[in-house]
Amino acid sequence: MKPGLILVILCILEVLFATFLINTLGPYVSSLLLFSVSVGIGFVFLRIAGGKTDEAAQPVNVKPLAWVPVVQWVLFAAAAWFIIAQLKHIWWYELTYHTDKGSSDVIPQITTLVQRFLHGEQPYYPIPFKDYTLYPTYLPLQWLPYIPLELAHKDYRWVPTIAMMLAAFYYFLTHRKREGNVFSQLLLPVWPLVVWGAFILHASEMFVFAVEGLIAAYYFAVAESLKKNNVWLIGLTAAVCLLSRYSIVLWLPLCVALYWLAGQRRQALIVTGISAVLIVVLYWWPFLRLNPDIFINGYNYHTRAAYAQWMQDLNHNNGEVYLYNGLGFTPYALKLLPGDEGNILMWYKRIHIGMCLLTLAMLAWGYVRGRKRYALNDYLLFSFKIYLTVFYVFIQIPYKYLYLVPIFLSVSLLGRAMRHRPVKETQTLAP
């Protein structure tokens, strides 16, 4: 089977195993299968990037039929309308009839941070809720984008919706002029909306109280910047991710190190410099300088909240909602690690960090071994996918909405693979 077709199949399976087919084979097999498919996407992409591509992935000198652009626009408009209509319906329906308004602290935490900031107060102080006190854990770019919505008295959920729609529209514009088969001409340009729509149809509740679409758009922007091979954009988008959900914190040093190993030291310094400047301007100077403990306090709160969520899920849901939902490796931790839940969680956190570091070391070794075979931007995109796959599969609480980020990232790899050219033509930024 040709690598391009294999990649398409794996991308479809990844979406299905995270949505409609989630946990169908039980929590142990399902999580391992989703992980294997996600890793497979990365390695099949890397094979295509290494020049072993199939004919369908290569550009051909055949212009698309005249009706293809019209159908592309119609498909995008129809898919976008469907998604907006579904979101508006579930926002109204779920809040009106089904869900307790106090069941999530995501939007209330963002609202409190925004309102405190607008009133000239220090945002990062404990937030009292009905049954507990929450220490703010969100970094600045996870809540600052909501300021215009607060000032306009609009629904905060429009921010992730607009961010995702802009990401999908950008992808559509950059992939709609395609040659080749029906998938590459008609489905590939709207694939981000297909992935997004699958999550909406399967788990509508995650779009009522979670706002992960903004984070998914941030991480998608990093992947697209890597495809553009623009080091300024890479530095900017990576810094934005670092200042929102800091899952990228361990991958960013790998990115800098690979630029350095490739002899592109100027590019390594640019990425480092942009990240450092934005951290100082958007986090250290206005917030961390005034209260140096806010990051550590937020991190420690994550641990306490994770333990409380574990106990609640195990005691009230038999772990079926979060811990045994078929997405992460928490079932293996609960089965194989010794001690009570607190001890298991402590060791699982260490395993999480250890596996991420091991993955990064293996990715660095892989680049050293294959640096003459792969364009650096392609290898960085591959490493980004593999690292996030490992990071999320070992995360302490595998919330469904979190997986929108690594799965939406596969859209970028698929688009890159379907328009890939031989490595020598893409090897820019020479030392």
C-alpha positions in Angstrom: 0.0 0.0 0.0 1.3 3.5 -0.9 2.5 5.7 2.0 0.1 8.5 1.1 -2.9 6.2 1.3 -1.7 4.8 4.6 -1.3 8.3 6.0 -4.9 9.2 5.0 -6.2 6.0 6.6 -4.3 6.6 9.8 -5.6 10.1 10.1 -9.1 8.9 9.7 -8.6 6.2 12.3 -7.1 8.6 14.7 -10.2 10.8 14.6 -12.5 7.8 14.9 -10.6 6.3 17.9 -10.9 9.7 19.7 -14.6 10.2 18.9 -17.1 7.7 17.5 -15.0 4.6 18.2 -13.6 5.8 21.6 -13.0 3.0 24.1 -14.8 0.4 21.9 -12.1 -2.2 22.7 -11.8 -1.3 26.4 -9.5 1.2 28.1 -6.3 -0.8 27.7 -6.5 -1.7 24.1 -8.2 1.4 22.9 -5.7 3.8 24.4 -2.8 1.7 23.1 -4.4 1.6 19.6 -4.9 5.4 19.5 -1.4 6.0 20.6 0.0 3.6 18.0 -2.1 5.2 15.2 -0.9 8.7 16.3 2.8 7.6 16.3 2.2 5.8 13.0 1.0 9.1 11.5 4.3 10.7 12.4 6.5 7.9 11.0 4.6 7.6 7.8 4.8 11.3 7.3 8.6 11.1 8.0 8.9 8.4 5.4 7.2 10.6 2.8 9.3 13.5 3.9 12.4 11.4 3.3 11.7 11.1 -0.4 10.0 7.7 -0.4 6.7 9.1 -1.6 4.0 7.6 -3.7 2.9 9.0 -7.0 -0.3 10.5 -5.6 1.7 12.6 -3.2 3.9 14.1 -5.9 2.8 17.2 -7.8 1.7 16.5 -11.3 1.4 18.8 -14.3 -2.4 18.5 -14.6 -4.6 21.4 -13.9 -7.7 20.8 -11.8 -11.1 20.8 -13.6 -12.9 24.2 -13.8 -15.7 23.1 -11.4 -13.3 21.9 -8.6 -12.7 25.4 -7.1 -16.5 26.0 -7.0 -17.1 22.7 -5.2 -14.3 23.4 -2.8 -15.8 26.7 -1.7 -19.3 25.2 -1.4 -18.0 22.4 0.7 -16.1 24.7 3.0 -19.1 27.1 3.4 -21.4 24.2 4.1 -19.1 22.6 6.7 -18.4 26.0 8.4 -22.2 26.8 8.5 -22.9 23.3 9.9 -20.3 23.7 12.7 -21.4 27.2 13.7 -25.1 26.0 13.7 -24.2 23.0 15.9 -22.2 25.0 18.3 -24.9 27.7 18.8 -27.4 24.9 19.3 -25.4 23.0 21.9 -24.5 26.2 23.8 -28.2 27.0 24.2 -29.5 23.5 24.6 -27.0 22.1 27.0 -27.0 25.1 29.3 -30.8 25.4 29.2 -31.8 21.8 29.8 -29.0 19.5 30.7 -25.9 20.8 32.5 -25.3 22.3 35.8 -23.7 25.7 35.3 -21.3 25.0 38.2 -19.9 21.8 36.6 -16.8 23.3 35.2 -14.4 26.1 36.3 -12.8 26.7 32.9 -14.7 29.7 31.7 -15.3 31.0 35.3 -11.6 31.0 35.9 -10.9 32.8 32.6 -13.7 35.3 33.4 -12.2 36.1 36.8 -8.7 36.6 35.4 -10.0 38.9 32.7 -12.2 41.0 35.0 -9.5 41.3 37.6 -7.1 42.5 34.9 -9.5 45.0 33.5 -10.1 46.4 37.0 -6.4 46.9 37.6 -6.1 44.0 40.1 -3.5 41.3 40.2 -5.2 38.3 38.4 -3.2 35.5 40.0 -4.8 35.2 43.4 -7.0 32.3 44.7 -10.5 32.2 43.2 -13.2 31.1 45.6 -15.8 28.7 44.2 -18.8 27.0 45.9 -17.1 24.0 47.4 -13.4 24.8 46.9 -10.8 27.5 46.2 -8.9 27.4 42.9 -5.4 28.8 42.5 -5.2 30.2 38.9 -3.3 27.9 36.6 -3.9 29.6 33.2 -1.0 31.4 31.6 -1.6 34.9 30.1 -2.3 33.9 26.5 -4.9 31.5 27.7 -7.1 34.3 29.0 -5.9 37.7 27.6 -7.6 37.0 24.1 -10.9 37.0 25.9 -10.7 40.7 26.9 -12.5 42.0 23.8 -15.4 39.6 24.4 -15.6 40.8 28.0 -15.7 44.4 26.9 -18.3 43.7 24.3 -20.3 41.5 26.7 -20.3 38.6 24.3 -20.0 34.8 24.9 -16.4 33.8 25.6 -16.9 30.6 23.6 -16.7 32.7 20.4 -12.9 33.1 21.0 -12.0 29.4 20.4 -14.6 29.1 17.7 -13.1 32.1 15.8 -9.6 30.8 16.3 -10.5 27.3 15.0 -12.4 28.8 12.1 -9.5 31.1 11.1 -7.1 28.1 11.3 -9.5 26.0 9.1 -9.9 28.9 6.6 -6.1 29.4 6.3 -5.7 25.7 5.7 -8.4 25.8 3.1 -6.8 28.8 1.2 -3.4 27.1 1.2 -4.6 23.7 0.1 -7.6 24.2 -2.2 -5.6 24.5 -5.4 -4.8 20.9 -5.6 -4.2 18.3 -8.3 -4.6 14.6 -8.0 -7.4 12.4 -6.7 -10.8 13.3 -5.2 -9.5 13.4 -1.6 -6.7 15.8 -2.3 -8.9 18.1 -4.4 -12.2 18.1 -2.4 -11.7 16.6 1.1 -8.2 17.7 2.0 -9.0 21.5 1.9 -11.9 21.0 4.4 -10.3 18.3 6.5 -9.8 20.6 9.5 -13.6 21.2 9.6 -14.2 17.4 9.3 -12.0 16.8 12.3 -13.6 19.6 14.3 -17.0 18.4 13.3 -16.4 14.9 14.5 -15.5 16.1 18.0 -18.6 18.3 18.0 -20.9 15.5 17.0 -19.4 13.0 19.4 -18.7 15.0 22.5 -20.7 18.2 22.3 -20.4 18.9 26.0 -16.7 19.7 25.6 -17.6 22.7 23.5 -20.0 24.0 26.1 -17.6 24.4 29.0 -14.1 23.8 27.5 -12.4 26.3 25.3 -9.6 24.1 24.0 -10.1 25.3 20.4 -7.9 28.3 21.1 -5.1 26.1 22.2 -5.5 23.8 19.3 -5.3 26.8 17.0 -2.1 27.9 18.7 -0.4 24.6 18.2 -1.7 24.3 14.7 -0.1 27.6 14.0 3.3 26.2 15.1 2.9 23.3 12.7 2.0 25.5 9.8 5.0 27.8 10.7 7.3 24.8 10.5 5.9 24.0 7.0 6.6 27.6 5.9 10.1 27.2 7.3 9.9 30.8 8.6 12.0 31.0 11.7 10.4 34.2 12.9 6.9 32.7 12.7 8.2 29.5 14.4 9.6 31.5 17.3 6.5 33.6 17.6 4.0 30.8 17.5 6.0 28.6 19.8 6.2 31.4 22.3 2.5 31.9 22.1 2.0 28.2 22.9 4.5 28.4 25.7 2.4 31.3 27.2 -0.9 29.4 27.0 -0.8 25.7 27.6 2.8 24.9 28.3 2.8 21.4 26.9 5.4 22.7 24.4 7.9 23.6 27.1 10.1 20.5 26.7 9.9 20.4 22.9 11.0 24.0 22.4 14.6 23.2 23.6 14.7 20.3 21.1 13.7 22.7 18.3 16.5 25.1 19.2 19.0 22.2 19.6 18.1 20.8 16.1 18.7 24.2 14.5 22.0 24.4 16.3 23.0 20.8 15.3 22.1 21.7 11.7 24.5 24.6 11.8 21.7 27.2 11.7 22.8 29.0 14.9 21.2 32.3 13.9 17.8 30.6 13.6 18.3 28.9 17.0 19.0 32.2 18.6 16.0 33.8 17.0 13.6 31.2 18.3 15.2 31.5 21.8 15.2 35.3 21.7 11.5 35.6 20.6 10.4 33.2 23.3 12.5 35.0 26.0 11.2 38.5 25.0 7.6 37.4 25.0 7.9 35.7 28.3 9.4 38.8 29.9 6.8 41.2 28.3 3.7 39.1 28.7 4.3 37.1 31.9 7.3 38.1 34.0 7.0 41.9 33.9 3.2 42.3 34.5 2.6 39.2 36.7 5.5 37.0 37.8 7.7 39.9 38.9 5.0 41.0 41.3 4.3 37.5 42.6 7.2 35.1 41.9 5.3 32.1 43.3 2.4 32.1 40.9 3.8 29.5 38.5 4.8 27.1 41.2 1.5 27.6 43.0 -0.4 26.9 39.8 1.7 23.8 39.1 1.1 22.5 42.6 -2.6 23.1 42.4 -2.6 21.0 39.2 -1.3 18.1 41.3 -3.9 18.5 44.0 -6.7 19.0 41.5 -5.6 15.8 39.6 -5.7 13.8 42.8 -9.2 15.1 43.6 -10.4 14.4 40.1 -9.0 10.9 40.3 -10.8 10.1 43.5 -14.0 11.6 42.3 -13.9 9.7 39.1 -13.0 6.4 40.8 -15.5 6.7 43.6 -18.5 8.1 41.6 -18.0 6.8 38.1 -15.7 3.8 38.5 -13.2 5.8 36.5 -15.2 5.5 33.3 -15.5 9.2 32.6 -11.8 10.2 32.7 -9.3 7.5 33.9 -10.7 4.6 31.8 -12.0 6.5 28.9 -9.8 4.9 26.3 -7.6 7.9 25.6 -4.7 7.9 28.0 -2.5 5.4 29.8 -3.9 6.0 33.2 -5.5 2.5 33.3 -2.0 1.0 33.1 -0.8 3.2 35.9 -3.6 2.2 38.2 -3.1 -1.5 37.4 0.7 -1.7 37.4 2.0 0.9 39.8 2.2 0.1 43.5 0.6 1.9 46.5 -2.6 4.0 46.9 -3.9 6.5 44.4 -1.8 9.3 45.8 1.4 7.3 45.4 0.4 6.1 41.9 -0.3 9.6 40.8 3.1 10.8 42.1 4.9 8.0 40.2 2.8 8.6 37.1 3.8 12.2 37.0 7.5 11.2 37.1 6.9 8.6 34.4 5.2 11.3 32.3 8.2 13.6 32.5 10.6 10.8 32.0 8.9 9.5 28.9 8.8 12.9 27.4 12.5 13.4 28.0 13.3 10.0 26.6 11.2 10.7 23.5 13.1 14.0 23.0 16.4 12.3 23.4 15.4 9.7 20.8 14.2 12.4 18.4 17.5 14.2 18.7 19.4 11.0 18.1 17.2 10.2 15.1 17.9 13.6 13.6 21.7 13.2 14.0 21.4 9.8 12.3 19.2 11.0 9.5 20.0 14.7 9.0 21.2 14.2 5.5 17.9 12.5 4.5 15.3 14.9 6.0 14.7 18.6 5.6 14.9 20.2 9.0 11.5 21.7 8.9 9.9 18.3 8.1 11.8 16.6 10.9 10.7 19.3 13.3 7.1 18.8 12.3 7.5 15.1 12.8 9.1 15.6 16.2 6.3 17.9 17.2 3.7 15.3 16.5 5.5 12.5 18.2 6.3 14.6 21.3 2.7 15.8 21.7 1.4 12.2 21.2 3.6 11.0 24.1 2.9 14.0 26.2 -0.9 13.6 26.0 -1.1 9.9 26.3 0.7 10.1 29.7 -1.2 13.1 30.9 -2.6 12.7 34.5 -6.2 13.3 33.5 -7.0 12.4 29.9 -9.9 14.8 29.4 -11.5 14.4 26.0 -11.2 18.0 25.1 -7.4 18.0 25.5 -7.0 15.5 22.7 -8.3 18.1 20.2 -4.8 19.5 20.2 -2.7 16.5 19.1 -5.3 15.2 16.7 -5.9 18.6 15.1 -2.1 18.7 14.6 -2.3 15.7 12.3 -4.2 17.9 9.8 -1.0 19.8 9.2 1.1 16.7 8.7 -1.5 15.4 6.2 -1.5 18.6 4.3 2.3 18.7 4.1 2.6 15.1 3.0 0.0 15.5 0.2 1.9 18.3 -1.3 5.4 17.2 -0.5 8.4 17.6 -2.9 11.7 15.8 -2.8 13.8 16.7 0.2 16.5 18.6 -1.8 13.9 21.1 -3.0 12.7 21.8 0.5 16.1 22.0 2.2 16.2 25.8 2.8 17.8 27.8 5.6 21.2 26.3 4.7 23.9 26.9 7.2 
